Amino acid sequence: MRPKVLIFRTAGTNCDRETEFAFNLAGAEPVLSHINTIKNKRDFSKYQIICIPGGFSYGDDLGAGKIFSLELLLWFRDYLEKFLNKGKLILGICNGFQVLIKTGILPDADFKQKVTLTNNDSERFEDRWVYLKIEEEGSAKDIWFKDLPRIILLPVAHAEGRFFAPSDVLERIESNNQIALRYVNKEGKACGYPFNPNGSYRNIAGITDRNGKVLGLMPHPERFIFKHHHPFWPKEKMFPWGLKIIKNAVEYIS
């Protein structure tokens, strides 16, 4: 059976259709639902993956992902907790990552916000391709990044992507191997702008919970599912790494 994926959308979400297409291509059965529709049912039992896609939910009023996160906490906290306790997967992409951070699902799945994603150091919207290093330690490598090279390329498009955490929390998620992706240059070295497009602490581009089953990342895997999505595909050998990340999640559940 094809794993079922629940894709949340709301006012301002604008990557939902691409995410639905990517999961379908990866062999899943995605269900795209508005948050108000889900509010009437509140039953996640038939789904194996929940995805919160990118966009600008509610125009990013009060901060990126903040209103969406408040709705999830108000209406779905208990249901999300049950979903997590069953060992199922949650993916947050860009605005979805911001939502997972502000609900407190990341990094500790205790529904208490401890870190944030704030304004880019460049003080501008960053829309570019970035090199990412997959961390060798941690459960995420076996779930989301299986059989991927150490360095991959994905696009970013955000104004509030700078990962910030207090030093004690930063040290803890580092020691727990919860950092999944870092911004690097082509050689895999951590660098500043523009390779780190937002000024994230320790070049963090994505993190997981402790068991690796919740992944949040600022880059967009659903925007690299065909090799010709990359502008240099005729000149360089390109592999659609974004599709592979999504396929890995589907195959893990299967």
Secondary structure, DSSP 8 states (H G I E B T S, - for coil): ---EEEEEE-TTB-SHHHHHHHHHHTT-EEEEEEHHHHHHH---TT-SEEEE--B-GGGGTTSTTHHHHHHHHHHHHHHHHHHHHTT-EEEEETHHHHHHHHHT-TTTSSS----EEE--TTSS-EEEEEEEEE-SSSTHHHHTSTT--SEEEEEEEESS-EEE--HHHHHHHHHTT-EEEEEE-TTS----TTTSSS--GGGEEEEE-TTS-EEEESS-GGG-SSGGGSTTTTTS----HHHHHHHHHHHHH-
